[in-house]
Amino acid sequence: MNEETNDILLRIEQLLKGLLRTAVSKKLDEINADNTLRVIWDLTGGGTPVTQIAKKAKVSPWKVSTIWQSWQESGLVVKAGKSYQKTIA
């Protein structure tokens, strides 16, 4: 790829991230306002096992999985093996 193509792809990535942030900003506000959700969000995508996330958030592993599934439906995370990765930082 040449430099012009790289610049175009970078711009597309920036625009998509901006659109995604706009689309999920209300959900992110909800996460930031709730201590339990914030702990789960902060530990998501960093390789921390679900059992450890659950322990730190003081919920069951099943609850973490349920939250991840709802976040996936909202576009906040994507399935990555047995865990999830954030679509935005």
A tleap script that builds the chain and sets N, CA, C and O, in Angstrom:
source leaprc.protein.ff14SB
mol = sequence {
  NMET ASN GLU GLU THR ASN ASP ILE LEU LEU
  ARG ILE GLU GLN LEU LEU LYS GLY LEU LEU
  ARG THR ALA VAL SER LYS LYS LEU ASP GLU
  ILE ASN ALA ASP ASN THR LEU ARG VAL ILE
  TRP ASP LEU THR GLY GLY GLY THR PRO VAL
  THR GLN ILE ALA LYS LYS ALA LYS VAL SER
  PRO TRP LYS VAL SER THR ILE TRP GLN SER
  TRP GLN GLU SER GLY LEU VAL VAL LYS ALA
  GLY LYS SER TYR GLN LYS THR ILE CALA
}
set mol.1.N position { 0.844 -1.189 0.000 }
set mol.1.CA position { 0.000 0.000 0.000 }
set mol.1.C position { 0.881 1.240 0.000 }
set mol.1.O position { 1.980 1.254 0.555 }
set mol.2.N position { 0.374 2.255 -0.624 }
set mol.2.CA position { 1.143 3.503 -0.639 }
set mol.2.C position { 0.665 4.437 0.466 }
set mol.2.O position { -0.317 4.161 1.155 }
set mol.3.N position { 1.370 5.532 0.615 }
set mol.3.CA position { 1.070 6.469 1.701 }
set mol.3.C position { -0.335 7.061 1.583 }
set mol.3.O position { -1.013 7.259 2.591 }
set mol.4.N position { -0.766 7.341 0.365 }
set mol.4.CA position { -2.109 7.905 0.164 }
set mol.4.C position { -3.188 6.914 0.618 }
set mol.4.O position { -4.167 7.306 1.254 }
set mol.5.N position { -3.009 5.645 0.294 }
set mol.5.CA position { -3.958 4.615 0.713 }
set mol.5.C position { -3.979 4.502 2.236 }
set mol.5.O position { -5.047 4.406 2.840 }
set mol.6.N position { -2.807 4.513 2.847 }
set mol.6.CA position { -2.730 4.457 4.306 }
set mol.6.C position { -3.428 5.641 4.946 }
set mol.6.O position { -4.124 5.477 5.948 }
set mol.7.N position { -3.257 6.830 4.388 }
set mol.7.CA position { -3.921 8.022 4.914 }
set mol.7.C position { -5.438 7.900 4.807 }
set mol.7.O position { -6.163 8.278 5.727 }
set mol.8.N position { -5.909 7.378 3.695 }
set mol.8.CA position { -7.353 7.199 3.492 }
set mol.8.C position { -7.902 6.189 4.498 }
set mol.8.O position { -8.947 6.416 5.108 }
set mol.9.N position { -7.191 5.070 4.665 }
set mol.9.CA position { -7.647 4.054 5.621 }
set mol.9.C position { -7.645 4.587 7.048 }
set mol.9.O position { -8.557 4.291 7.820 }
set mol.10.N position { -6.642 5.362 7.400 }
set mol.10.CA position { -6.589 5.963 8.736 }
set mol.10.C position { -7.773 6.896 8.945 }
set mol.10.O position { -8.384 6.894 10.014 }
set mol.11.N position { -8.101 7.688 7.941 }
set mol.11.CA position { -9.237 8.619 8.038 }
set mol.11.C position { -10.550 7.855 8.191 }
set mol.11.O position { -11.411 8.243 8.981 }
set mol.12.N position { -10.700 6.769 7.434 }
set mol.12.CA position { -11.908 5.942 7.540 }
set mol.12.C position { -12.021 5.370 8.951 }
set mol.12.O position { -13.098 5.375 9.548 }
set mol.13.N position { -10.904 4.879 9.476 }
set mol.13.CA position { -10.902 4.337 10.838 }
set mol.13.C position { -11.311 5.406 11.850 }
set mol.13.O position { -12.108 5.131 12.746 }
set mol.14.N position { -10.782 6.606 11.721 }
set mol.14.CA position { -11.119 7.699 12.635 }
set mol.14.C position { -12.599 8.042 12.554 }
set mol.14.O position { -13.247 8.240 13.582 }
set mol.15.N position { -13.138 8.113 11.342 }
set mol.15.CA position { -14.557 8.426 11.165 }
set mol.15.C position { -15.448 7.336 11.766 }
set mol.15.O position { -16.443 7.639 12.424 }
set mol.16.N position { -15.092 6.066 11.539 }
set mol.16.CA position { -15.882 4.970 12.096 }
set mol.16.C position { -15.852 4.969 13.618 }
set mol.16.O position { -16.876 4.730 14.258 }
set mol.17.N position { -14.692 5.233 14.198 }
set mol.17.CA position { -14.600 5.308 15.658 }
set mol.17.C position { -15.468 6.442 16.190 }
set mol.17.O position { -16.130 6.288 17.216 }
set mol.18.N position { -15.468 7.578 15.501 }
set mol.18.CA position { -16.298 8.705 15.916 }
set mol.18.C position { -17.776 8.365 15.858 }
set mol.18.O position { -18.530 8.692 16.774 }
set mol.19.N position { -18.189 7.711 14.784 }
set mol.19.CA position { -19.595 7.303 14.652 }
set mol.19.C position { -19.978 6.291 15.734 }
set mol.19.O position { -21.067 6.372 16.302 }
set mol.20.N position { -19.097 5.354 16.014 }
set mol.20.CA position { -19.373 4.358 17.046 }
set mol.20.C position { -19.484 5.012 18.416 }
set mol.20.O position { -20.383 4.685 19.190 }
set mol.21.N position { -18.585 5.923 18.716 }
set mol.21.CA position { -18.650 6.625 20.009 }
set mol.21.C position { -19.975 7.370 20.163 }
set mol.21.O position { -20.591 7.344 21.228 }
set mol.22.N position { -20.402 8.026 19.100 }
set mol.22.CA position { -21.669 8.752 19.137 }
set mol.22.C position { -22.824 7.789 19.379 }
set mol.22.O position { -23.726 8.077 20.166 }
set mol.23.N position { -22.793 6.664 18.710 }
set mol.23.CA position { -23.880 5.696 18.810 }
set mol.23.C position { -23.964 5.054 20.195 }
set mol.23.O position { -25.055 4.700 20.641 }
set mol.24.N position { -22.843 4.899 20.872 }
set mol.24.CA position { -22.844 4.185 22.151 }
set mol.24.C position { -22.576 5.091 23.350 }
set mol.24.O position { -22.389 4.600 24.463 }
set mol.25.N position { -22.555 6.388 23.140 }
set mol.25.CA position { -22.198 7.300 24.234 }
set mol.25.C position { -23.139 7.181 25.436 }
set mol.25.O position { -22.690 7.265 26.579 }
set mol.26.N position { -24.432 6.987 25.192 }
set mol.26.CA position { -25.382 6.844 26.304 }
set mol.26.C position { -25.063 5.587 27.120 }
set mol.26.O position { -25.104 5.610 28.351 }
set mol.27.N position { -24.748 4.503 26.430 }
set mol.27.CA position { -24.415 3.253 27.113 }
set mol.27.C position { -23.122 3.416 27.915 }
set mol.27.O position { -23.021 2.903 29.029 }
set mol.28.N position { -22.137 4.122 27.363 }
set mol.28.CA position { -20.893 4.366 28.089 }
set mol.28.C position { -21.131 5.226 29.323 }
set mol.28.O position { -20.489 5.028 30.354 }
set mol.29.N position { -22.045 6.174 29.221 }
set mol.29.CA position { -22.401 6.987 30.391 }
set mol.29.C position { -22.997 6.117 31.497 }
set mol.29.O position { -22.700 6.315 32.675 }
set mol.30.N position { -23.837 5.156 31.117 }
set mol.30.CA position { -24.421 4.230 32.086 }
set mol.30.C position { -23.338 3.386 32.759 }
set mol.30.O position { -23.380 3.160 33.968 }
set mol.31.N position { -22.387 2.933 31.981 }
set mol.31.CA position { -21.292 2.121 32.524 }
set mol.31.C position { -20.476 2.939 33.511 }
set mol.31.O position { -20.151 2.458 34.596 }
set mol.32.N position { -20.147 4.158 33.147 }
set mol.32.CA position { -19.333 5.009 34.014 }
set mol.32.C position { -20.051 5.405 35.301 }
set mol.32.O position { -19.404 5.706 36.304 }
set mol.33.N position { -21.374 5.406 35.280 }
set mol.33.CA position { -22.149 5.806 36.454 }
set mol.33.C position { -22.352 4.666 37.453 }
set mol.33.O position { -22.768 4.906 38.587 }
set mol.34.N position { -22.065 3.441 37.047 }
set mol.34.CA position { -22.286 2.266 37.894 }
set mol.34.C position { -20.940 1.626 38.221 }
set mol.34.O position { -20.212 1.210 37.319 }
set mol.35.N position { -20.609 1.547 39.511 }
set mol.35.CA position { -19.299 1.028 39.923 }
set mol.35.C position { -19.050 -0.405 39.448 }
set mol.35.O position { -17.948 -0.726 39.003 }
set mol.36.N position { -20.058 -1.259 39.540 }
set mol.36.CA position { -19.896 -2.654 39.131 }
set mol.36.C position { -19.627 -2.745 37.631 }
set mol.36.O position { -18.707 -3.436 37.194 }
set mol.37.N position { -20.442 -2.039 36.853 }
set mol.37.CA position { -20.242 -2.055 35.400 }
set mol.37.C position { -18.888 -1.460 35.023 }
set mol.37.O position { -18.234 -1.928 34.091 }
set mol.38.N position { -18.476 -0.437 35.746 }
set mol.38.CA position { -17.186 0.203 35.461 }
set mol.38.C position { -16.026 -0.755 35.694 }
set mol.38.O position { -15.084 -0.794 34.902 }
set mol.39.N position { -16.087 -1.526 36.772 }
set mol.39.CA position { -15.031 -2.511 37.054 }
set mol.39.C position { -14.981 -3.540 35.923 }
set mol.39.O position { -13.905 -3.865 35.421 }
set mol.40.N position { -16.140 -4.048 35.529 }
set mol.40.CA position { -16.191 -5.035 34.451 }
set mol.40.C position { -15.663 -4.436 33.158 }
set mol.40.O position { -14.887 -5.078 32.450 }
set mol.41.N position { -16.078 -3.208 32.840 }
set mol.41.CA position { -15.614 -2.536 31.624 }
set mol.41.C position { -14.099 -2.358 31.635 }
set mol.41.O position { -13.425 -2.639 30.644 }
set mol.42.N position { -13.577 -1.894 32.752 }
set mol.42.CA position { -12.138 -1.637 32.841 }
set mol.42.C position { -11.309 -2.910 32.657 }
set mol.42.O position { -10.200 -2.857 32.125 }
set mol.43.N position { -11.841 -4.048 33.093 }
set mol.43.CA position { -11.098 -5.309 33.012 }
set mol.43.C position { -11.378 -6.099 31.727 }
set mol.43.O position { -10.697 -7.085 31.443 }
set mol.44.N position { -12.363 -5.671 30.963 }
set mol.44.CA position { -12.712 -6.366 29.719 }
set mol.44.C position { -11.640 -6.142 28.665 }
set mol.44.O position { -11.171 -5.023 28.457 }
set mol.45.N position { -11.260 -7.235 28.004 }
set mol.45.CA position { -10.328 -7.146 26.889 }
set mol.45.C position { -8.869 -7.140 27.273 }
set mol.45.O position { -8.003 -7.054 26.403 }
set mol.46.N position { -8.580 -7.228 28.544 }
set mol.46.CA position { -7.193 -7.198 28.981 }
set mol.46.C position { -6.610 -8.563 29.302 }
set mol.46.O position { -5.504 -8.660 29.834 }
set mol.47.N position { -7.346 -9.615 28.983 }
set mol.47.CA position { -6.867 -10.958 29.254 }
set mol.47.C position { -7.182 -11.465 30.651 }
set mol.47.O position { -6.774 -12.568 31.015 }
set mol.48.N position { -7.903 -10.674 31.438 }
set mol.48.CA position { -8.281 -11.092 32.791 }
set mol.48.C position { -9.390 -12.148 32.693 }
set mol.48.O position { -10.397 -11.920 32.023 }
set mol.49.N position { -9.217 -13.292 33.347 }
set mol.49.CA position { -10.247 -14.342 33.304 }
set mol.49.C position { -11.583 -13.851 33.876 }
set mol.49.O position { -11.618 -13.019 34.783 }
set mol.50.N position { -12.668 -14.379 33.330 }
set mol.50.CA position { -14.007 -13.964 33.751 }
set mol.50.C position { -14.209 -14.186 35.239 }
set mol.50.O position { -14.879 -13.387 35.895 }
set mol.51.N position { -13.642 -15.259 35.788 }
set mol.51.CA position { -13.814 -15.514 37.223 }
set mol.51.C position { -13.151 -14.426 38.065 }
set mol.51.O position { -13.672 -14.040 39.112 }
set mol.52.N position { -12.021 -13.941 37.614 }
set mol.52.CA position { -11.325 -12.875 38.339 }
set mol.52.C position { -12.067 -11.541 38.198 }
set mol.52.O position { -12.149 -10.764 39.148 }
set mol.53.N position { -12.603 -11.289 37.009 }
set mol.53.CA position { -13.406 -10.072 36.803 }
set mol.53.C position { -14.618 -10.117 37.724 }
set mol.53.O position { -14.937 -9.130 38.388 }
set mol.54.N position { -15.290 -11.259 37.764 }
set mol.54.CA position { -16.477 -11.412 38.609 }
set mol.54.C position { -16.142 -11.179 40.073 }
set mol.54.O position { -16.889 -10.513 40.789 }
set mol.55.N position { -15.021 -11.727 40.513 }
set mol.55.CA position { -14.619 -11.560 41.906 }
set mol.55.C position { -14.367 -10.094 42.230 }
set mol.55.O position { -14.812 -9.606 43.269 }
set mol.56.N position { -13.657 -9.384 41.351 }
set mol.56.CA position { -13.366 -7.971 41.589 }
set mol.56.C position { -14.619 -7.109 41.525 }
set mol.56.O position { -14.727 -6.108 42.233 }
set mol.57.N position { -15.571 -7.501 40.671 }
set mol.57.CA position { -16.818 -6.745 40.542 }
set mol.57.C position { -17.872 -7.176 41.564 }
set mol.57.O position { -18.931 -6.559 41.678 }
set mol.58.N position { -17.563 -8.248 42.306 }
set mol.58.CA position { -18.471 -8.791 43.324 }
set mol.58.C position { -19.793 -9.262 42.726 }
set mol.58.O position { -20.869 -9.007 43.268 }
set mol.59.N position { -19.683 -9.957 41.591 }
set mol.59.CA position { -20.833 -10.570 40.924 }
set mol.59.C position { -20.424 -11.978 40.496 }
set mol.59.O position { -19.262 -12.363 40.634 }
set mol.60.N position { -21.374 -12.735 39.982 }
set mol.60.CA position { -21.073 -14.089 39.504 }
set mol.60.C position { -20.459 -14.026 38.098 }
set mol.60.O position { -20.681 -13.065 37.361 }
set mol.61.N position { -19.695 -15.045 37.736 }
set mol.61.CA position { -19.182 -15.104 36.359 }
set mol.61.C position { -20.318 -15.085 35.332 }
set mol.61.O position { -20.181 -14.506 34.254 }
set mol.62.N position { -21.437 -15.722 35.678 }
set mol.62.CA position { -22.597 -15.709 34.788 }
set mol.62.C position { -23.071 -14.274 34.545 }
set mol.62.O position { -23.428 -13.925 33.420 }
set mol.63.N position { -23.076 -13.438 35.594 }
set mol.63.CA position { -23.503 -12.045 35.468 }
set mol.63.C position { -22.573 -11.288 34.526 }
set mol.63.O position { -23.037 -10.505 33.698 }
set mol.64.N position { -21.254 -11.513 34.643 }
set mol.64.CA position { -20.293 -10.867 33.745 }
set mol.64.C position { -20.588 -11.274 32.306 }
set mol.64.O position { -20.608 -10.426 31.414 }
set mol.65.N position { -20.815 -12.555 32.076 }
set mol.65.CA position { -21.122 -13.041 30.727 }
set mol.65.C position { -22.395 -12.412 30.178 }
set mol.65.O position { -22.464 -12.051 29.003 }
set mol.66.N position { -23.403 -12.286 31.039 }
set mol.66.CA position { -24.663 -11.664 30.628 }
set mol.66.C position { -24.451 -10.196 30.257 }
set mol.66.O position { -25.009 -9.713 29.272 }
set mol.67.N position { -23.655 -9.500 31.039 }
set mol.67.CA position { -23.354 -8.093 30.757 }
set mol.67.C position { -22.597 -7.987 29.438 }
set mol.67.O position { -22.907 -7.132 28.609 }
set mol.68.N position { -21.604 -8.855 29.241 }
set mol.68.CA position { -20.853 -8.840 27.982 }
set mol.68.C position { -21.784 -9.068 26.793 }
set mol.68.O position { -21.640 -8.417 25.758 }
set mol.69.N position { -22.730 -9.982 26.934 }
set mol.69.CA position { -23.660 -10.258 25.841 }
set mol.69.C position { -24.508 -9.031 25.517 }
set mol.69.O position { -24.763 -8.742 24.348 }
set mol.70.N position { -24.947 -8.307 26.552 }
set mol.70.CA position { -25.740 -7.096 26.308 }
set mol.70.C position { -24.881 -6.013 25.657 }
set mol.70.O position { -25.352 -5.261 24.804 }
set mol.71.N position { -23.617 -5.947 26.072 }
set mol.71.CA position { -22.712 -4.973 25.454 }
set mol.71.C position { -22.426 -5.342 24.008 }
set mol.71.O position { -22.249 -4.462 23.165 }
set mol.72.N position { -22.380 -6.642 23.713 }
set mol.72.CA position { -22.168 -7.074 22.334 }
set mol.72.C position { -23.345 -6.637 21.465 }
set mol.72.O position { -23.146 -6.181 20.339 }
set mol.73.N position { -24.548 -6.770 21.969 }
set mol.73.CA position { -25.737 -6.351 21.237 }
set mol.73.C position { -25.737 -4.846 20.984 }
set mol.73.O position { -26.301 -4.376 19.996 }
set mol.74.N position { -25.096 -4.086 21.893 }
set mol.74.CA position { -25.016 -2.631 21.748 }
set mol.74.C position { -23.832 -2.188 20.891 }
set mol.74.O position { -23.717 -1.010 20.554 }
set mol.75.N position { -22.957 -3.124 20.538 }
set mol.75.CA position { -21.799 -2.783 19.724 }
set mol.75.C position { -20.580 -2.340 20.515 }
set mol.75.O position { -19.609 -1.854 19.936 }
set mol.76.N position { -20.619 -2.502 21.836 }
set mol.76.CA position { -19.484 -2.081 22.668 }
set mol.76.C position { -18.343 -3.080 22.673 }
set mol.76.O position { -17.181 -2.699 22.811 }
set mol.77.N position { -18.670 -4.361 22.523 }
set mol.77.CA position { -17.656 -5.413 22.551 }
set mol.77.C position { -17.947 -6.429 21.445 }
set mol.77.O position { -19.053 -6.498 20.908 }
set mol.78.N position { -16.915 -7.215 21.126 }
set mol.78.CA position { -17.075 -8.329 20.191 }
set mol.78.C position { -16.500 -9.578 20.840 }
set mol.78.O position { -15.567 -9.498 21.638 }
set mol.79.N position { -17.056 -10.719 20.498 }
set mol.79.CA position { -16.599 -12.005 21.036 }
set mol.79.C position { -15.183 -12.273 20.544 }
set mol.79.O position { -14.882 -12.120 19.360 }
set mol.80.N position { -14.316 -12.677 21.476 }
set mol.80.CA position { -12.927 -13.014 21.162 }
set mol.80.C position { -12.564 -14.272 21.930 }
set mol.80.O position { -12.064 -14.196 23.052 }
set mol.81.N position { -12.811 -15.424 21.334 }
set mol.81.CA position { -12.579 -16.683 22.032 }
set mol.81.C position { -13.593 -16.872 23.144 }
set mol.81.O position { -14.801 -16.836 22.908 }
set mol.82.N position { -13.094 -17.075 24.369 }
set mol.82.CA position { -13.975 -17.247 25.525 }
set mol.82.C position { -14.290 -15.925 26.198 }
set mol.82.O position { -15.057 -15.886 27.160 }
set mol.83.N position { -13.715 -14.853 25.711 }
set mol.83.CA position { -13.876 -13.551 26.326 }
set mol.83.C position { -14.420 -12.566 25.289 }
set mol.83.O position { -14.934 -12.958 24.242 }
set mol.84.N position { -14.293 -11.289 25.610 }
set mol.84.CA position { -14.745 -10.227 24.715 }
set mol.84.C position { -13.690 -9.146 24.615 }
set mol.84.O position { -12.894 -8.961 25.536 }
set mol.85.N position { -13.679 -8.433 23.505 }
set mol.85.CA position { -12.776 -7.303 23.277 }
set mol.85.C position { -13.635 -6.053 23.081 }
set mol.85.O position { -14.701 -6.114 22.468 }
set mol.86.N position { -13.175 -4.947 23.594 }
set mol.86.CA position { -13.873 -3.679 23.397 }
set mol.86.C position { -13.737 -3.242 21.937 }
set mol.86.O position { -12.690 -3.420 21.315 }
set mol.87.N position { -14.814 -2.668 21.406 }
set mol.87.CA position { -14.731 -2.121 20.050 }
set mol.87.C position { -14.215 -0.693 20.081 }
set mol.87.O position { -13.736 -0.167 19.077 }
set mol.88.N position { -14.322 -0.070 21.260 }
set mol.88.CA position { -13.784 1.276 21.455 }
set mol.88.C position { -13.031 1.306 22.774 }
set mol.88.O position { -13.311 0.531 23.689 }
set mol.89.N position { -12.083 2.206 22.849 }
set mol.89.CA position { -11.294 2.307 24.099 }
set mol.89.C position { -11.881 3.325 25.034 }
set mol.89.O position { -11.351 3.540 26.124 }
savepdb mol mol.pdb
quit
